[in-house]
Amino acid sequence: MSDHQNHLDERAAAIQIIAELRKHSYTAYLAGGCVRDQLLGETPKDYDVATDAHPEHIAGMFKKTAAVGAAFGVMLVRDFGPTIEVATFRSDGPYSDARRPDHVHFSSPEEDAKRRDFTINALFLDPSDHGDTIIDFVNGQADIEAKVLRAVGDPDARLKEDHLRALRAVRFAARYGLTIDPQTHNAIKAHASELVGVSIERIGHEIQRMMAHPSRAIAAKMIQDLTLDSVIFQDQALNTELKALRALEESANSSTALAAWVWDRLGNQVLTRQGAISTAWPTKLDMSNTDRDQFVATLEITGTLLDQWESMSIAEQKRLANRSHCCGAIMLARCINPMKADSICTRIESLSNDGIGIAPAPLITGQTLIEMGHRPGQLFKEVLDKVYDAQLEGRVNSFDSACNLASELFVLYDKSDQ
């Protein structure tokens, strides 16, 4: 199913839920992000419904429901295909853990809007056959038209409730091309140090979402301007140029973008601090194993390309060009040193067309060595690597010549052990 069709199906399902709620005399609207995205000309990622029906009423009205946060008034409804989140209008109690309210009170649409984080996220939409009507208690429409990101109510209060809102503000502002309202900006900067109390899982999720979007360099600049980087990376705040991150192709994934940000922050120090960076950054950002491996490999290969490429043998160059994530590393290298990256690409193209190729199938394998009468052991890998290097460089070009070289290497190793 296409994203467009899925979008249409989710909206239709949400509107059917609203219609059903209204049949039972409840108030119900589309709420939050889907309203914001529609007004900004974006395709909503999902559709949420807000209503004055309580969770138990929702569970009794629909056949396929799941309580994912009934204490906070949140239910999932699947009656019309896609899963739609349906939440009861509420006002929030105090946030003792700076993440979730200690308790909530089911309330009215206006109170629900006023407990939300930013005005662009606090709008409701009343769908009808006669056209959509926006319900706005916080002047969110005016902020969208003015391209301003503003906290609902007192910015300091909103930041104290959930310190992650500082990063959410950056992500929304960067993604949608908004300017952060001065009072909200000052509140974020004043509370920057409090981000240290937010879990690495939540911080990492926000940062990786920013780095996965083409607005990544704008987001990173905002993070630096707000001094949030010192808490995120547990390091000193820096005001770097972000040359690599700005030059990165839009198609780059979050791991490549993070590697570019590292390079912008540390420059050639990456070459000497690679081990520490490869351990620290994935940990600080709670990266998955897959993302961590790509991030580490991209940093390592980029450093090797920029610092050692010319001094490498043909076999070493071919092996490096064939490594996973080399394409991302070359993309990053081009952002750092375009001329050198172009030279590397020209060389790789030449190696690819040398009649041997970058990664030909090995002429011999471990099974070949066993059939030659050698007992498996620690020398197998070393012999096979050297024979393959010779193959990559054209010094052996047949099964027989590869076997002969392997035999010579075993004799050489036997003599060196005596």
Secondary structure, 3 states (H helix, E strand, C coil): CCHHHHHHHHHHHHHHHHHHHHHCCCCEEEECHHHHHHHCCCCCCCCEEEECCCHHHHHHHCCCEEEEEHHHCEEEECCCCCCEEEEECEEECCCCCCCCCCCEEECCHHHHHHCCCEHHHCCEEECCCCCCEEECCCCHHHHHHHCEECECCCHHHHHHHCCCHHHHHHHHHHHHCCEECHHHHHHHHHCHHHHHHCCHHHHHHHHHHHHCCCCHHHHHHHHHHCCCHHHHCCCCCCCCCCHHHHHCCCCCCHHHHHHHHHHHHHCCHHHHHHHHHHHHHHHHCCCCHHHHHHHHHHHHHHHHHHHHHHHCCHHHHHHHHCCCCHHHHHHHHHHHCHHHHHHHHHHHHHHHCCCCCCCCCCCCCHHHHHHCCCCCCCHHHHHHHHHHHHHHCCCCCCHHHHHHHHHHHHHHHHHHHC
